[in-house]
Amino acid sequence: MFQNFIPDDHDSSTPPPADCSNNQPDSQYEITRHILFGSLTAIRNTISLLHKLNYAEPNDWSKPLPTGRPNELMAILTKRIRVG
């Protein structure tokens, strides 16, 4: 359900995911990051909801990571969105 988080220093020559293909040369994309904090159940439910809304694939999220607080995890989504 989750994939490893890719840090900022990943290979920038990697093409964007298929759903972000750039059909118009004037279009511009920006990177956004979404961070979920909560229990594993709450994180999974939120990821499932965002998938049902066609916003993000479940495998696009990082694996849940501990925050250091009791019963709290976080998951990160890095997504390219068109802004122009």
N, C-alpha and C positions, 0 to 999 in steps of 0.2 A: 504494500500500500504506500510505502514511502521510499524515496530515493535519497541518497546522500546529498547534503548541501554542497553546492559548488561555490567556493570562495571567489572574491573579486578578481583574483589573479589567474582565473582560468583562461584558456586560449581564446582570445577575442576573434580569431579567424574562424571559429566554429560558426556555421550558419545558424540562423534562428530556427526555432521549431517550425514545423509545417504550418501551424495555425497562425504564425506571425509573418507569413511570406509577404514580401513587399511588392505589390503589383503596380504601384505608382512610384516613380522615382522621386517625387517631391515629398513623399510621406516620411515622417521622422518617428523614430521609436525611442522610448525612454525605459529605463529599468526601474521597476518598483519592487519593494520588498514588503511582504505581509508577514507578520509574526503573530502566532496564536500562543496564548498562555492558558494553561488549565490542566485539568486531569486528562488522562489518556482518552477516556470516554468522551469528554467535551471536545477535545481536539479532533478525534475521529468523526464525531457527529458534525462538526463545523466543516471539515474537509468534504464530507459526504454532501452536505447542503450546497457548498460552493460548486461541487461537481454537478449536482442536479440542476443548478442554475447556469450551467455551461460556462463557468468562469475559469475553472482550473481542473486539471486532471489530478487524481489522487497521487499518482506517481511523481508529480512535479514538486511535491512537498518534501522537505527533509525528514529524516527519521526523527521521532520525538527525542528531544534532548533534555536532560535534567537542568533545572534552574538553580538548584541548591535549596529551594524551599520545599517543605514537606508536601508530598502529593501533587507537585506542580511540574509540568513539562512544558516545553515550547517546541513549535514546529515553524519552519520558515519556508516561504514561497518566494522565489525570485521570478518575476514575470516581466516580459517586454510588452509594453502597450503603445499603441499608435497615438501620437499627440498632434500630428499634423497631416 
